Amino acid sequence: MPKSRLGRAAALGVLVTLLLPATALAQDGPTLVGVKDELNTTWLMLATCLVFFMQAGFALLEIGMSRGKNAGMGIAKILINFSIGSLIWWAVGYGFAFDTAGEILGTHGFFLGNTTEINGEAAGAAGVGFWAFQLMFATVSLAIVWGTTLERIKFGAYLIFAVVFIGLIYPLVAHAAWSGVGILSRVGSGVQDFAGSSVVHLTGATAAFAAVLFLGPRKGKYGPDGKPRAIPGHSMPLLGLGVLILWLGWFGFNGGSTFTTDSNKFAEVIAVTNMGAIGGVLGATLLIWLVSRKLDVGMMGNGAIAGLVAITAPSGYVEMWAAPIIGFVGGLIVVAGVLAIDKKIDDPVGALSAHGLAGIWGTLACGLFTSDRLAADVGVGKAGLFYGGGLEQLGVQAVAVLVTFFGVFILSAITFGLIKATIGLRVSEEEEDSGLDIAEHGMYGYPEQFIPAPELIGVGSPRPLGSGASSPIGSASEVPA
């Protein structure tokens, strides 16, 4: 064999040797579709973590708006509600909400991961990811319920209502709007609620409204003349930190509702969400200053929450210019709502206004501001009034508000009525005076404020209330209000 041919053969052999591993890698390595699925799941799980962090925001906001003697119980409430909510969501809640076999409630997908299926498909990693993301939404809605009940509700009520709310009430609303086969998806061209102004926030606030009607106001909230008295929360810094945590979590709440990274739409949704929040802050700040000539920190914080709630439904449907307008109106609504509601209803954190009224506004705002471009992009509903869509979509949004409110209110009222008639809904006057920290949990959130220093040693187990020397706080009458 000539040397030239021998050299070419040797070179070809080396080339083939080098290419074989690369060919094997190409056959066994990740595919473009696989990488895309993994990227989408990664984003959804990051968003899930952000939404879970909102539980910390709710805890700090409610603790900040409570008096010092009730500061610790907020943590116990958040922990038990999230735990029970997760269990019930796994058992039945998710299947009821998102299975497409039934028009009112789903019939499959129970006990996820226990040889079950999701909508007829095996519960793979992506399906479990969607389940986890939607769990966070359900538990956020449950967290909203308790804002009106601070400082006077029995801990046992949390346990019972959490089961009913996550197992039935919330799944009914989610199925109606988000399953693709529910009644609200069949009204007109379908309800537009991108991330839950109505499904999550109005649902939670409506249940909170039912709760406070059965519970009544805190002791001393209204004077003999019926006029409301201020009962300030003990820590505005904690409230502010809670608001900022919620603001951060909302980027996952709304942005994650794209479910994928396709076309980078999630980035646009996050930007729109932020513009809604700043509009809420500015609207609330302006109105409370005009009314009181004071820059009320609590109102400013609720303005941020109201702006975020208001932009939640439209976040995937509106252009950037509309977001601060929607948020600004939400900020105005929350201040006016808090001032009006406080005259008759004791809502310590303003949940009825920030989540209820702002949730209604955000749902209706889609019927005004939804752009034709984004309506076509998302594939649900039609353009709003300001984009030539007429009043049709606004009417669909109004139907969604009415169905959500009346359905949730009736079921919640029945549940709270039964709780009140059986185990009781409200703590005793002595327990309310003493504070729920010591009455139900055996330890103050801030023990140094209530227990003399020498008696702090060994404190930590429950002791009888009002029993003089045997109690670490003395008699209930000695405890500051």
Helices and strands as residue ranges (DSSP letters): H 3-28, H 32-64, G 68-70, H 73-88, I 89-93, H 94-98, E 117-118, E 121-122, H 125-145, G 146-149, H 155-164, I 165-169, H 170-178, G 183-185, I 197-202, H 203-215, H 236-255, G 256-258, G 262-264, H 265-292, H 297-312, G 314-316, H 322-341, H 351-351, I 352-357, H 358-369, H 372-378, G 385-387, H 392-421, H 429-434, H 436-441, G 447-449, G 453-455, G 468-470, G 476-478
